[in-house]
Amino acid sequence: MPQFKPFKGIRPVKEIAGFFSTKSVDNYSEEELVQEVTQNLDSFLHIIKPTWEESSLETDEKHKKVSHNLQEFLKTSKSDLDKPSFYIYQLTKPSKEQVRGIVGLVHMKDYEAGKIKKHEETLTKRVNLFANYLSNIHFHAEPVLLTYPHNQRIDLLMDVEMKRLPVAAFKDKQENQHQLWQVENRLNLQQIKDSIEKYETLYIADGHHRMESSLVYSQKMMEEIKGATDSDHYNYTMAMLVSDKELIIRDYNRLLKDLNEHDSTEFLNKLSEKFDIAERGENPFFPSKKHNLGLYLDGKFYSLFVKKENLTVQGLSELDTYLFEELVLKPILNIQDSRVDDRIDFIRGTGDLNGIKNIKAKVDAGKFRAGFFFYPVASHDLEKIADLGLKMPPKSTYIEPKPLSGLTIFQLKE
């Protein structure tokens, strides 16, 4: 059973929580980064600014400056250091969609032993870059997103805590409402801990590279530090656990730059060998269910239903992105590796017609020849893929919530 542990979180005080907490730095353009640090003096980005600013410092020196910046922040009246706590986070979108989760610590040994399961491969270079970053800054500012099969008892425990006033509550520029509750009562902590630790398995929903980097960092610390034990801080990583019932999973779609020298009629004929095809005209539509793919080509929409005889691979045949790779990309378009082929592009969906209209607009603009779109992957299929030890094709899902950076911080060195 995976461990789940409270921790002494570092938080911005309530008055600046909305200014301090940010999106992940990867989600900002260079121009946006400059604008944010110029206009918002309380932003968490000021702490990690050395990582992207131009200077003569070596990479390790820049990272150590980040660690120094956090220690300086801790000395100010703008920070709080909590007693051991869990945290309940809730996101409320302008559409009124809500999702909540519990933030705590999970142990790297559980991940290494397969008790925390993954569904994506990681890139070694990216893993090592972040592991090196951790070995210099020694803190986590953003949790890995994990999911678990829905449990009513955990819901009730969160309901009780959320009746109290949050320690942070604010809206971001997109009008998303963010709220955070601190759980510090010993009995309540134990009840949450016991409820989570009854699970045999937790699943990574988002943050595969951060989890793998944390393992590399943990192993390095265990080798370097004399007298190191499994209970030391650097063997844990911060995680947000969200029920698979509440997890928001959006579609992730594809744009094609060419049809591999096929004309439209030839392409549709080849598709008809694997799919039942219905022309839908000029009106956008959203796929009705799993195994119903959408195509936009030459100003028209087509609804494609996978023929049952093509559903032959256990687990992976539940994924329309896998079927698309095996039935369309590889045999018809000769795109053998979608991760590196520049003839294909990925476009994030919205879970509704707005995402489909975005595909239409890009194809109509002439840069792309066609667009394919999918019904979102179900959370139970994500779990099934992980249980079978299989991996999804790249960009199969867009999962929310996207944890904020700096809302809670976990120090890896006591």
C-alpha positions as a LaTeX table, in Angstrom:
\begin{tabular}{lrrr}
\hline
Residue & $x$ (\AA) & $y$ (\AA) & $z$ (\AA) \\
\hline
Met1 & 0.00 & 0.00 & 0.00 \\
Pro2 & 1.48 & 3.40 & $-0.97$ \\
Gln3 & 2.40 & 5.76 & 1.86 \\
Phe4 & 0.65 & 9.12 & 2.09 \\
Lys5 & 2.15 & 11.57 & 4.53 \\
Pro6 & 1.46 & 15.16 & 5.74 \\
Phe7 & 4.25 & 17.72 & 5.55 \\
Lys8 & 5.30 & 21.16 & 6.79 \\
Gly9 & 4.20 & 23.24 & 3.85 \\
Ile10 & 5.62 & 26.64 & 3.01 \\
Arg11 & 2.85 & 28.96 & 1.84 \\
Pro12 & 2.46 & 32.57 & 0.85 \\
Val13 & 0.27 & 34.38 & 3.40 \\
Lys14 & $-3.37$ & 34.63 & 2.43 \\
Glu15 & $-3.10$ & 38.29 & 1.36 \\
Ile16 & $-0.61$ & 37.54 & $-1.46$ \\
Ala17 & $-1.51$ & 33.91 & $-2.33$ \\
Gly18 & $-3.17$ & 34.94 & $-5.59$ \\
Phe19 & $-0.21$ & 37.08 & $-6.63$ \\
Phe20 & 2.44 & 34.57 & $-5.54$ \\
Ser21 & 1.06 & 31.35 & $-7.07$ \\
Thr22 & 1.67 & 30.89 & $-10.79$ \\
Lys23 & 1.21 & 28.51 & $-13.65$ \\
Ser24 & 4.10 & 26.13 & $-14.33$ \\
Val25 & 6.94 & 28.14 & $-15.86$ \\
Asp26 & 6.74 & 26.01 & $-19.05$ \\
Asn27 & 3.30 & 27.50 & $-19.72$ \\
Tyr28 & 4.60 & 31.05 & $-20.10$ \\
Ser29 & 6.07 & 32.56 & $-23.23$ \\
Glu30 & 9.27 & 34.59 & $-22.84$ \\
Glu31 & 7.25 & 37.78 & $-23.23$ \\
Glu32 & 4.75 & 36.67 & $-20.57$ \\
Leu33 & 7.55 & 35.86 & $-18.13$ \\
Val34 & 9.02 & 39.34 & $-18.51$ \\
Gln35 & 5.60 & 40.91 & $-18.07$ \\
Glu36 & 4.76 & 38.86 & $-14.99$ \\
Val37 & 7.99 & 39.59 & $-13.10$ \\
Thr38 & 7.82 & 43.26 & $-14.08$ \\
Gln39 & 4.22 & 43.82 & $-13.02$ \\
Asn40 & 3.95 & 41.44 & $-10.07$ \\
Leu41 & 6.62 & 41.87 & $-7.40$ \\
Asp42 & 5.12 & 39.07 & $-5.26$ \\
Ser43 & 5.19 & 36.39 & $-7.97$ \\
Phe44 & 6.82 & 33.02 & $-7.26$ \\
Leu45 & 8.56 & 33.56 & $-10.60$ \\
His46 & 10.93 & 35.97 & $-8.84$ \\
Ile47 & 12.25 & 33.03 & $-6.79$ \\
Ile48 & 12.95 & 30.84 & $-9.83$ \\
Lys49 & 13.92 & 33.70 & $-12.16$ \\
Pro50 & 17.65 & 32.75 & $-12.24$ \\
Thr51 & 16.74 & 29.61 & $-14.20$ \\
Trp52 & 15.81 & 31.54 & $-17.33$ \\
Glu53 & 17.46 & 34.96 & $-17.02$ \\
Glu54 & 20.62 & 35.59 & $-19.00$ \\
Ser55 & 23.78 & 35.75 & $-16.91$ \\
Ser56 & 27.36 & 34.54 & $-16.82$ \\
Leu57 & 26.53 & 32.05 & $-14.07$ \\
Glu58 & 26.81 & 28.33 & $-14.73$ \\
Thr59 & 23.59 & 26.30 & $-14.58$ \\
Asp60 & 24.29 & 24.86 & $-11.12$ \\
Glu61 & 25.05 & 28.33 & $-9.77$ \\
Lys62 & 21.75 & 29.63 & $-11.15$ \\
His63 & 19.91 & 26.78 & $-9.46$ \\
Lys64 & 21.63 & 27.43 & $-6.13$ \\
Lys65 & 20.54 & 31.05 & $-6.42$ \\
Val66 & 16.96 & 29.79 & $-6.63$ \\
Ser67 & 17.47 & 27.93 & $-3.34$ \\
His68 & 18.88 & 31.10 & $-1.81$ \\
Asn69 & 15.87 & 33.10 & $-3.03$ \\
Leu70 & 13.48 & 30.70 & $-1.30$ \\
Gln71 & 15.39 & 30.98 & 1.99 \\
Glu72 & 15.20 & 34.77 & 1.73 \\
Phe73 & 11.44 & 34.54 & 1.11 \\
Leu74 & 11.10 & 32.42 & 4.26 \\
Lys75 & 12.62 & 35.23 & 6.31 \\
Thr76 & 9.89 & 37.68 & 5.27 \\
Ser77 & 6.44 & 38.26 & 6.72 \\
Lys78 & 4.95 & 37.14 & 3.39 \\
Ser79 & 5.51 & 33.44 & 4.09 \\
Asp80 & 4.02 & 30.89 & 6.48 \\
Leu81 & 5.64 & 27.61 & 7.58 \\
Asp82 & 2.94 & 25.18 & 8.70 \\
Lys83 & 3.02 & 22.29 & 11.16 \\
Pro84 & 2.65 & 18.87 & 9.43 \\
Ser85 & $-0.49$ & 19.13 & 7.31 \\
Phe86 & $-2.45$ & 17.84 & 4.38 \\
Tyr87 & $-4.01$ & 20.41 & 2.08 \\
Ile88 & $-7.29$ & 20.30 & 0.20 \\
Tyr89 & $-7.26$ & 22.20 & $-3.08$ \\
Gln90 & $-10.33$ & 23.04 & $-5.15$ \\
Leu91 & $-10.49$ & 24.52 & $-8.64$ \\
Thr92 & $-13.76$ & 26.06 & $-9.84$ \\
Lys93 & $-13.77$ & 26.98 & $-13.52$ \\
Pro94 & $-15.89$ & 29.78 & $-15.06$ \\
Ser95 & $-18.04$ & 26.98 & $-16.56$ \\
Lys96 & $-18.81$ & 25.94 & $-12.91$ \\
Glu97 & $-16.87$ & 22.69 & $-13.31$ \\
Gln98 & $-15.24$ & 21.81 & $-10.01$ \\
Val99 & $-12.42$ & 19.47 & $-9.12$ \\
Arg100 & $-10.69$ & 18.98 & $-5.78$ \\
Gly101 & $-7.83$ & 16.97 & $-4.40$ \\
Ile102 & $-5.67$ & 16.30 & $-1.34$ \\
Val103 & $-2.03$ & 17.42 & $-1.31$ \\
Gly104 & 0.49 & 15.36 & 0.65 \\
Leu105 & 3.69 & 13.35 & 0.21 \\
Val106 & 4.24 & 10.01 & $-1.52$ \\
His107 & 7.37 & 7.87 & $-1.19$ \\
Met108 & 9.76 & 7.11 & $-4.04$ \\
Lys109 & 10.06 & 3.46 & $-2.95$ \\
Asp110 & 6.35 & 3.02 & $-3.70$ \\
Tyr111 & 6.83 & 4.46 & $-7.17$ \\
Glu112 & 9.89 & 2.30 & $-7.76$ \\
Ala113 & 7.96 & $-0.79$ & $-6.61$ \\
Gly114 & 5.06 & $-0.10$ & $-9.00$ \\
Lys115 & 2.55 & 0.87 & $-6.31$ \\
Ile116 & 2.27 & 4.25 & $-8.05$ \\
Lys117 & 1.67 & 3.34 & $-11.67$ \\
Lys118 & 2.42 & 5.28 & $-14.85$ \\
His119 & 0.89 & 5.27 & $-18.32$ \\
Glu120 & 3.48 & 7.35 & $-20.21$ \\
Glu121 & 7.14 & 6.91 & $-21.13$ \\
Thr122 & 9.58 & 9.61 & $-20.01$ \\
Leu123 & 12.47 & 11.23 & $-21.88$ \\
Thr124 & 15.79 & 10.55 & $-20.12$ \\
Lys125 & 17.27 & 13.95 & $-20.99$ \\
Arg126 & 14.30 & 15.82 & $-19.53$ \\
Val127 & 14.30 & 13.63 & $-16.41$ \\
Asn128 & 17.99 & 14.23 & $-15.76$ \\
Leu129 & 17.68 & 17.99 & $-16.29$ \\
Phe130 & 15.00 & 18.29 & $-13.62$ \\
Ala131 & 16.78 & 15.86 & $-11.28$ \\
Asn132 & 19.88 & 18.07 & $-11.49$ \\
Tyr133 & 17.68 & 21.10 & $-10.79$ \\
Leu134 & 16.30 & 19.39 & $-7.66$ \\
Ser135 & 19.81 & 18.49 & $-6.47$ \\
Asn136 & 20.61 & 22.20 & $-6.28$ \\
Ile137 & 17.33 & 23.78 & $-5.11$ \\
His138 & 16.07 & 20.98 & $-2.79$ \\
Phe139 & 12.37 & 21.85 & $-2.86$ \\
His140 & 9.16 & 20.96 & $-4.70$ \\
Ala141 & 6.88 & 23.86 & $-5.60$ \\
Glu142 & 4.36 & 21.94 & $-7.70$ \\
Pro143 & 2.78 & 18.56 & $-6.95$ \\
Val144 & 2.57 & 15.56 & $-9.24$ \\
Leu145 & $-1.08$ & 14.81 & $-10.07$ \\
Leu146 & $-2.21$ & 11.32 & $-8.99$ \\
Thr147 & $-5.61$ & 9.67 & $-9.20$ \\
Tyr148 & $-7.38$ & 6.85 & $-7.37$ \\
Pro149 & $-10.70$ & 4.98 & $-7.69$ \\
His150 & $-13.49$ & 7.08 & $-6.20$ \\
Asn151 & $-14.07$ & 6.62 & $-2.48$ \\
Gln152 & $-17.06$ & 8.14 & $-0.67$ \\
Arg153 & $-15.30$ & 8.18 & 2.71 \\
Ile154 & $-12.54$ & 10.40 & 1.34 \\
Asp155 & $-15.20$ & 12.70 & $-0.12$ \\
Leu156 & $-16.84$ & 13.01 & 3.31 \\
Leu157 & $-13.51$ & 13.77 & 5.00 \\
Met158 & $-12.89$ & 16.56 & 2.49 \\
Asp159 & $-16.45$ & 17.87 & 2.93 \\
Val160 & $-15.88$ & 18.28 & 6.68 \\
Glu161 & $-12.61$ & 20.20 & 6.22 \\
Met162 & $-14.03$ & 22.44 & 3.51 \\
Lys163 & $-16.69$ & 23.80 & 5.87 \\
Arg164 & $-13.94$ & 25.83 & 7.50 \\
Leu165 & $-12.41$ & 29.00 & 6.04 \\
Pro166 & $-9.71$ & 28.36 & 3.41 \\
Val167 & $-6.16$ & 29.55 & 4.02 \\
Ala168 & $-6.06$ & 30.83 & 0.43 \\
Ala169 & $-8.81$ & 31.88 & $-1.98$ \\
Phe170 & $-8.40$ & 33.86 & $-5.19$ \\
Lys171 & $-9.26$ & 34.09 & $-8.89$ \\
Asp172 & $-6.67$ & 34.03 & $-11.65$ \\
Lys173 & $-6.68$ & 36.04 & $-14.89$ \\
Gln174 & $-8.86$ & 33.41 & $-16.57$ \\
Glu175 & $-11.47$ & 33.73 & $-13.77$ \\
Asn176 & $-10.66$ & 30.29 & $-12.35$ \\
Gln177 & $-11.32$ & 30.18 & $-8.59$ \\
His178 & $-8.58$ & 28.57 & $-6.49$ \\
Gln179 & $-9.12$ & 27.60 & $-2.85$ \\
Leu180 & $-6.85$ & 25.87 & $-0.34$ \\
Trp181 & $-7.68$ & 24.40 & 3.07 \\
Gln182 & $-5.07$ & 23.29 & 5.61 \\
Val183 & $-5.74$ & 20.06 & 7.52 \\
Glu184 & $-3.68$ & 20.02 & 10.74 \\
Asn185 & $-5.88$ & 18.26 & 13.33 \\
Arg186 & $-4.16$ & 14.99 & 14.28 \\
Leu187 & $-7.30$ & 12.86 & 14.17 \\
Asn188 & $-8.34$ & 14.25 & 10.80 \\
Leu189 & $-4.83$ & 13.77 & 9.42 \\
Gln190 & $-4.86$ & 10.15 & 10.51 \\
Gln191 & $-8.29$ & 9.51 & 8.99 \\
Ile192 & $-7.20$ & 10.88 & 5.61 \\
Lys193 & $-3.91$ & 9.00 & 5.77 \\
Asp194 & $-5.64$ & 5.70 & 6.64 \\
Ser195 & $-8.22$ & 6.12 & 3.87 \\
Ile196 & $-5.61$ & 6.74 & 1.17 \\
Glu197 & $-3.27$ & 4.01 & 2.38 \\
Lys198 & $-5.98$ & 1.35 & 2.00 \\
Tyr199 & $-5.42$ & 1.51 & $-1.76$ \\
Glu200 & $-3.09$ & $-1.05$ & $-3.29$ \\
Thr201 & $-2.29$ & 1.31 & $-6.17$ \\
Leu202 & $-2.29$ & 4.99 & $-7.07$ \\
Tyr203 & $-2.00$ & 6.23 & $-10.66$ \\
Ile204 & $-0.04$ & 9.10 & $-12.18$ \\
Ala205 & $-2.47$ & 11.34 & $-14.06$ \\
Asp206 & 0.00 & 14.11 & $-14.92$ \\
Gly207 & 3.63 & 14.76 & $-14.04$ \\
His208 & 5.44 & 11.60 & $-15.19$ \\
His209 & 8.72 & 13.46 & $-15.74$ \\
Arg210 & 8.60 & 15.13 & $-12.31$ \\
Met211 & 7.96 & 11.79 & $-10.63$ \\
Glu212 & 10.81 & 10.07 & $-12.45$ \\
Ser213 & 13.12 & 13.03 & $-11.75$ \\
Ser214 & 12.25 & 12.81 & $-8.07$ \\
Leu215 & 13.28 & 9.15 & $-8.06$ \\
Val216 & 16.64 & 9.97 & $-9.69$ \\
Tyr217 & 17.18 & 12.78 & $-7.17$ \\
Ser218 & 16.24 & 10.50 & $-4.25$ \\
Gln219 & 18.66 & 7.78 & $-5.37$ \\
Lys220 & 21.44 & 10.35 & $-5.72$ \\
Met221 & 20.87 & 11.73 & $-2.23$ \\
Met222 & 20.81 & 8.25 & $-0.70$ \\
Glu223 & 24.19 & 7.53 & $-2.28$ \\
Glu224 & 25.80 & 10.84 & $-1.32$ \\
Ile225 & 24.57 & 11.41 & 2.23 \\
Lys226 & 26.16 & 9.37 & 4.99 \\
Gly227 & 23.58 & 7.82 & 7.30 \\
Ala228 & 20.69 & 8.45 & 4.90 \\
Thr229 & 17.44 & 6.61 & 5.67 \\
Asp230 & 14.21 & 5.92 & 3.80 \\
Ser231 & 12.34 & 8.37 & 6.05 \\
Asp232 & 14.45 & 11.38 & 5.00 \\
His233 & 12.66 & 14.16 & 3.14 \\
Tyr234 & 14.44 & 13.65 & $-0.16$ \\
Asn235 & 12.75 & 10.25 & $-0.53$ \\
Tyr236 & 9.34 & 11.90 & $-0.87$ \\
Thr237 & 7.66 & 14.03 & $-3.48$ \\
Met238 & 4.65 & 16.31 & $-3.20$ \\
Ala239 & 1.51 & 14.92 & $-4.83$ \\
Met240 & $-2.09$ & 16.00 & $-5.32$ \\
Leu241 & $-4.55$ & 13.10 & $-5.21$ \\
Val242 & $-7.77$ & 13.55 & $-7.19$ \\
Ser243 & $-10.54$ & 10.94 & $-7.42$ \\
Asp244 & $-10.97$ & 9.42 & $-10.89$ \\
Lys245 & $-14.59$ & 10.55 & $-10.66$ \\
Glu246 & $-13.54$ & 14.22 & $-10.43$ \\
Leu247 & $-10.51$ & 14.19 & $-12.73$ \\
Ile248 & $-11.12$ & 16.33 & $-15.82$ \\
Ile249 & $-9.78$ & 14.64 & $-18.97$ \\
Arg250 & $-9.95$ & 16.55 & $-22.26$ \\
Asp251 & $-9.33$ & 15.34 & $-25.79$ \\
Tyr252 & $-5.97$ & 15.87 & $-27.50$ \\
Asn253 & $-6.27$ & 16.04 & $-31.29$ \\
Arg254 & $-4.11$ & 15.81 & $-34.44$ \\
Leu255 & $-3.36$ & 18.01 & $-37.45$ \\
Leu256 & $-1.79$ & 16.58 & $-40.62$ \\
Lys257 & 0.34 & 18.57 & $-43.06$ \\
Asp258 & $-0.17$ & 16.12 & $-45.96$ \\
Leu259 & $-1.87$ & 12.86 & $-46.92$ \\
Asn260 & 1.32 & 11.02 & $-47.99$ \\
Glu261 & 0.70 & 11.79 & $-51.70$ \\
His262 & $-2.87$ & 10.41 & $-51.60$ \\
Asp263 & $-5.66$ & 12.57 & $-52.93$ \\
Ser264 & $-8.77$ & 12.99 & $-50.76$ \\
Thr265 & $-10.72$ & 10.21 & $-52.47$ \\
Glu266 & $-7.85$ & 7.72 & $-52.17$ \\
Phe267 & $-7.36$ & 8.67 & $-48.52$ \\
Leu268 & $-11.04$ & 8.16 & $-47.68$ \\
Asn269 & $-11.07$ & 4.83 & $-49.53$ \\
Lys270 & $-8.12$ & 3.60 & $-47.50$ \\
Leu271 & $-9.78$ & 4.76 & $-44.29$ \\
Ser272 & $-12.96$ & 2.87 & $-45.24$ \\
Glu273 & $-11.04$ & $-0.42$ & $-44.99$ \\
Lys274 & $-10.72$ & 0.11 & $-41.23$ \\
Phe275 & $-13.62$ & 2.46 & $-40.42$ \\
Asp276 & $-17.29$ & 2.86 & $-41.21$ \\
Ile277 & $-17.46$ & 6.42 & $-42.52$ \\
Ala278 & $-20.39$ & 8.86 & $-42.56$ \\
Glu279 & $-20.08$ & 12.30 & $-44.16$ \\
Arg280 & $-21.39$ & 15.02 & $-41.82$ \\
Gly281 & $-21.15$ & 18.03 & $-44.13$ \\
Glu282 & $-19.89$ & 21.46 & $-43.08$ \\
Asn283 & $-21.23$ & 21.45 & $-39.50$ \\
Pro284 & $-18.73$ & 20.63 & $-36.73$ \\
Phe285 & $-19.59$ & 17.76 & $-34.39$ \\
Phe286 & $-18.08$ & 16.20 & $-31.29$ \\
Pro287 & $-17.49$ & 12.42 & $-31.28$ \\
Ser288 & $-20.33$ & 10.59 & $-29.56$ \\
Lys289 & $-18.34$ & 7.90 & $-27.74$ \\
Lys290 & $-15.12$ & 5.88 & $-27.65$ \\
His291 & $-14.14$ & 4.42 & $-31.06$ \\
Asn292 & $-15.91$ & 7.27 & $-32.87$ \\
Leu293 & $-13.25$ & 9.48 & $-34.47$ \\
Gly294 & $-13.80$ & 12.74 & $-36.30$ \\
Leu295 & $-12.10$ & 13.93 & $-39.50$ \\
Tyr296 & $-12.09$ & 17.37 & $-41.13$ \\
Leu297 & $-10.94$ & 17.36 & $-44.75$ \\
Asp298 & $-11.60$ & 19.65 & $-47.73$ \\
Gly299 & $-14.19$ & 21.71 & $-45.87$ \\
Lys300 & $-16.22$ & 18.69 & $-44.76$ \\
Phe301 & $-16.54$ & 16.71 & $-41.53$ \\
Tyr302 & $-16.60$ & 12.91 & $-41.42$ \\
Ser303 & $-17.60$ & 10.58 & $-38.59$ \\
Leu304 & $-15.44$ & 7.43 & $-38.44$ \\
Phe305 & $-16.41$ & 4.32 & $-36.46$ \\
Val306 & $-13.68$ & 1.72 & $-35.89$ \\
Lys307 & $-14.67$ & $-1.67$ & $-37.30$ \\
Lys308 & $-14.83$ & $-4.26$ & $-34.50$ \\
Glu309 & $-12.35$ & $-6.62$ & $-36.15$ \\
Asn310 & $-9.65$ & $-4.00$ & $-35.56$ \\
Leu311 & $-10.12$ & $-4.03$ & $-31.76$ \\
Thr312 & $-7.60$ & $-6.79$ & $-31.13$ \\
Val313 & $-5.04$ & $-5.50$ & $-28.62$ \\
Gln314 & $-5.98$ & $-5.80$ & $-24.94$ \\
Gly315 & $-6.00$ & $-2.43$ & $-23.22$ \\
Leu316 & $-4.55$ & $-0.37$ & $-26.04$ \\
Ser317 & $-7.58$ & $-0.96$ & $-28.27$ \\
Glu318 & $-9.55$ & 1.09 & $-25.73$ \\
Leu319 & $-7.53$ & 4.14 & $-26.83$ \\
Asp320 & $-8.60$ & 5.95 & $-29.98$ \\
Thr321 & $-5.21$ & 7.64 & $-30.18$ \\
Tyr322 & $-3.56$ & 4.18 & $-30.34$ \\
Leu323 & $-6.02$ & 3.00 & $-33.00$ \\
Phe324 & $-5.35$ & 6.18 & $-34.98$ \\
Glu325 & $-1.59$ & 5.49 & $-34.90$ \\
Glu326 & $-1.96$ & 1.83 & $-35.90$ \\
Leu327 & $-4.76$ & 2.16 & $-38.47$ \\
Val328 & $-4.07$ & 5.58 & $-39.99$ \\
Leu329 & $-0.68$ & 7.10 & $-39.23$ \\
Lys330 & 1.60 & 4.11 & $-39.79$ \\
Pro331 & $-0.03$ & 2.17 & $-42.67$ \\
Ile332 & $-1.61$ & 5.01 & $-44.66$ \\
Leu333 & 0.45 & 8.11 & $-43.93$ \\
Asn334 & 3.81 & 6.42 & $-43.24$ \\
Ile335 & 4.26 & 8.36 & $-40.00$ \\
Gln336 & 6.01 & 5.72 & $-37.88$ \\
Asp337 & 6.87 & 7.87 & $-34.84$ \\
Ser338 & 4.48 & 10.72 & $-34.12$ \\
Arg339 & 6.82 & 12.09 & $-31.43$ \\
Val340 & 9.42 & 13.20 & $-33.98$ \\
Asp341 & 7.70 & 13.43 & $-37.37$ \\
Asp342 & 7.10 & 17.07 & $-38.36$ \\
Arg343 & 4.22 & 16.11 & $-40.68$ \\
Ile344 & 1.92 & 15.84 & $-37.67$ \\
Asp345 & 1.03 & 18.40 & $-35.04$ \\
Phe346 & $-0.95$ & 18.12 & $-31.81$ \\
Ile347 & $-3.71$ & 20.47 & $-30.72$ \\
Arg348 & $-5.33$ & 20.49 & $-27.30$ \\
Gly349 & $-9.07$ & 19.94 & $-27.26$ \\
Thr350 & $-11.68$ & 21.64 & $-25.11$ \\
Gly351 & $-14.13$ & 18.80 & $-24.55$ \\
Asp352 & $-16.70$ & 20.53 & $-26.75$ \\
Leu353 & $-17.28$ & 22.04 & $-30.21$ \\
Asn354 & $-14.91$ & 24.95 & $-29.56$ \\
Gly355 & $-11.92$ & 22.62 & $-29.90$ \\
Ile356 & $-13.31$ & 21.19 & $-33.15$ \\
Lys357 & $-13.78$ & 24.70 & $-34.54$ \\
Asn358 & $-10.14$ & 25.41 & $-33.72$ \\
Ile359 & $-9.14$ & 22.43 & $-35.87$ \\
Lys360 & $-11.35$ & 23.65 & $-38.72$ \\
Ala361 & $-9.84$ & 27.14 & $-38.55$ \\
Lys362 & $-6.26$ & 25.81 & $-38.74$ \\
Val363 & $-7.01$ & 23.50 & $-41.68$ \\
Asp364 & $-8.96$ & 26.23 & $-43.50$ \\
Ala365 & $-5.99$ & 28.59 & $-43.07$ \\
Gly366 & $-3.99$ & 26.28 & $-45.34$ \\
Lys367 & $-1.10$ & 25.19 & $-43.14$ \\
Phe368 & $-2.63$ & 21.76 & $-42.55$ \\
Arg369 & $-4.30$ & 19.34 & $-44.93$ \\
Ala370 & $-6.61$ & 17.57 & $-42.45$ \\
Gly371 & $-7.51$ & 17.26 & $-38.79$ \\
Phe372 & $-8.53$ & 14.26 & $-36.66$ \\
Phe373 & $-10.31$ & 14.56 & $-33.34$ \\
Phe374 & $-11.22$ & 12.11 & $-30.57$ \\
Tyr375 & $-13.59$ & 11.39 & $-27.72$ \\
Pro376 & $-11.73$ & 11.97 & $-24.39$ \\
Val377 & $-10.01$ & 9.00 & $-22.76$ \\
Ala378 & $-11.95$ & 7.69 & $-19.74$ \\
Ser379 & $-10.19$ & 7.60 & $-16.38$ \\
His380 & $-10.84$ & 3.85 & $-15.99$ \\
Asp381 & $-9.09$ & 3.24 & $-19.33$ \\
Leu382 & $-6.13$ & 5.29 & $-18.11$ \\
Glu383 & $-5.99$ & 3.05 & $-15.02$ \\
Lys384 & $-6.35$ & $-0.10$ & $-17.12$ \\
Ile385 & $-3.38$ & 0.90 & $-19.31$ \\
Ala386 & $-1.28$ & 1.48 & $-16.19$ \\
Asp387 & $-2.38$ & $-1.82$ & $-14.60$ \\
Leu388 & $-1.35$ & $-3.72$ & $-17.74$ \\
Gly389 & 2.04 & $-2.01$ & $-17.76$ \\
Leu390 & 1.30 & $-0.40$ & $-21.12$ \\
Lys391 & 1.96 & 3.14 & $-22.35$ \\
Met392 & $-0.30$ & 5.59 & $-24.16$ \\
Pro393 & 0.71 & 7.28 & $-27.41$ \\
Pro394 & 2.06 & 10.82 & $-26.90$ \\
Lys395 & $-0.48$ & 13.58 & $-26.26$ \\
Ser396 & $-3.42$ & 11.25 & $-25.63$ \\
Thr397 & $-4.93$ & 13.36 & $-22.83$ \\
Tyr398 & $-5.06$ & 16.85 & $-21.42$ \\
Ile399 & $-5.79$ & 16.48 & $-17.72$ \\
Glu400 & $-6.93$ & 19.04 & $-15.15$ \\
Pro401 & $-6.43$ & 20.41 & $-12.59$ \\
Lys402 & $-3.00$ & 21.74 & $-13.50$ \\
Pro403 & $-1.43$ & 22.27 & $-10.06$ \\
Leu404 & $-0.17$ & 25.79 & $-9.40$ \\
Ser405 & 3.47 & 26.49 & $-8.58$ \\
Gly406 & 4.13 & 28.01 & $-5.18$ \\
Leu407 & 0.70 & 27.49 & $-3.61$ \\
Thr408 & 2.39 & 25.00 & $-1.27$ \\
Ile409 & 6.14 & 24.26 & $-1.20$ \\
Phe410 & 7.88 & 21.21 & 0.26 \\
Gln411 & 11.53 & 21.48 & 1.35 \\
Leu412 & 13.57 & 18.39 & 0.61 \\
Lys413 & 16.22 & 19.26 & 3.19 \\
Glu414 & 15.11 & 19.79 & 6.78 \\
\hline
\end{tabular}
